[in-house]
Amino acid sequence: MGIVSSTMNYFGFGSSEPAKSETAKPRSSAPRPRRSSDMSEIITLEPKTYADAKEVASHFRTGVPVIVNIGDLSEADSRRIVDFMLGLKEGLEGHLRRVTAKVFLLSPSHVSVSDSDSELEDVDTEDLN
C-alpha cells in the first residue's frame, strides 16, 4: 500500500475493502533507558579514534554510565570526542564529569555520583579551551 492510498483511506476517499497488508517488517526500536533499580554495570571505554564515539553514545543512550579514557587519542580527536560527549550530556540530560585530565565519566540523569572527595568536576564547554 502506497502513501497516497494510505492517505486516501485515512480521509475516507479510498476503497472500503481492507487493503492487503504487506508482510510486516519488524521495527527496530530505540534502546530503552534503564531504571536506576536495574543499574548493575558501568562501561569503561578507551577509544582509539573519534569513530569509537558511537560506542560511547550507544551505551549512554541505554542508561549505562560510561567511563571514557581519551589518553590514546590525538589532541584533535580528544577535543572532538569531549565535545561529542557534551552534546550527549545536553541532549539526553546527563552529567559529564572529569575524573582525571584524560578520563571522563558520562552518566545519565537517573544515576547519582557521590563526589565526596571533590575529585570530580563537572565539564562544560568553557573547559575545552
C-alpha positions in Angstrom: 0.0 0.0 0.0 1.4 3.3 -1.0 1.4 6.6 0.8 -1.2 8.1 -1.5 -3.7 5.2 -1.0 -3.0 5.2 2.8 -3.7 8.9 2.9 -6.9 8.5 0.8 -8.1 5.7 3.1 -7.4 7.8 6.2 -9.6 10.6 4.9 -12.3 8.2 3.7 -11.7 8.5 0.0 -10.3 5.1 -0.5 -12.0 1.8 -1.2 -14.0 0.2 1.6 -12.2 -3.1 1.1 -9.4 -3.8 3.6 -6.1 -3.4 1.9 -3.8 -6.3 1.6 -1.1 -5.7 4.1 2.4 -6.4 3.0 4.5 -8.7 5.2 5.0 -6.9 8.4 8.7 -6.0 8.9 9.9 -6.0 12.4 10.6 -2.5 13.6 13.8 -1.8 15.3 13.1 0.3 18.4 15.4 2.7 20.0 17.1 1.4 23.1 15.2 2.0 26.2 16.8 3.7 29.2 17.3 1.5 32.2 15.7 2.3 35.5 18.0 3.0 38.5 17.0 -0.3 40.1 18.3 -2.1 37.0 21.7 -0.4 37.3 24.4 -3.0 37.8 27.2 -2.0 35.4 29.5 0.8 34.3 31.2 0.6 30.9 34.8 1.6 30.6 36.0 2.5 27.1 39.3 3.6 25.7 38.6 4.9 22.2 41.4 4.8 19.7 39.8 7.1 17.1 36.9 9.5 17.0 34.9 6.8 15.2 34.7 5.0 18.5 32.4 7.7 19.9 29.4 5.7 18.5 30.0 3.1 21.1 30.0 5.7 23.9 26.7 7.0 22.6 25.1 3.6 22.3 25.8 2.7 25.9 24.9 6.1 27.3 21.5 6.1 25.4 20.6 2.9 27.1 21.2 4.5 30.5 24.5 2.9 31.4 27.2 5.2 32.8 30.4 5.3 30.7 33.9 6.0 31.8 35.9 7.2 28.8 39.7 7.3 28.8 40.9 9.5 26.0 44.6 9.2 26.7 45.3 7.3 23.5 43.6 9.9 21.2 45.3 12.7 19.4 44.7 16.3 20.7 42.2 17.0 17.9 40.3 13.7 18.4 40.3 14.3 22.2 38.7 17.7 21.7 36.1 16.2 19.3 35.1 13.3 21.5 34.8 15.6 24.6 32.6 17.9 22.5 30.6 14.9 21.4 30.1 13.8 25.0 29.0 17.3 25.9 26.4 17.1 23.2 25.2 13.7 24.5 25.1 15.2 28.0 22.9 18.1 26.9 20.7 16.2 24.5 19.9 13.3 26.9 20.1 15.4 30.1 23.0 13.6 31.8 26.2 14.5 33.5 29.8 14.7 32.3 32.5 14.8 34.9 36.2 14.9 34.6 37.9 12.3 36.8 41.5 13.0 35.6 42.9 15.1 32.8 42.1 12.4 30.2 39.3 10.3 31.9 35.7 11.4 31.9 32.5 9.9 33.5 29.4 10.3 31.3 26.4 9.4 33.4 22.6 9.5 32.8 20.5 11.9 34.9 19.0 9.0 37.0 22.4 7.9 38.2 23.8 9.8 41.2 27.5 10.1 41.6 29.0 10.8 45.0 31.9 13.1 44.8 32.7 13.4 48.4 36.5 13.7 47.7 35.8 16.6 45.4 38.0 15.0 42.7 35.2 15.0 40.2 34.4 18.3 38.4 31.6 19.0 36.0 32.7 19.6 32.5 31.3 22.5 30.5 32.0 24.0 27.1 34.4 26.5 28.6 36.6 23.6 29.9 37.5 22.7 26.3 39.7 25.8 25.8 
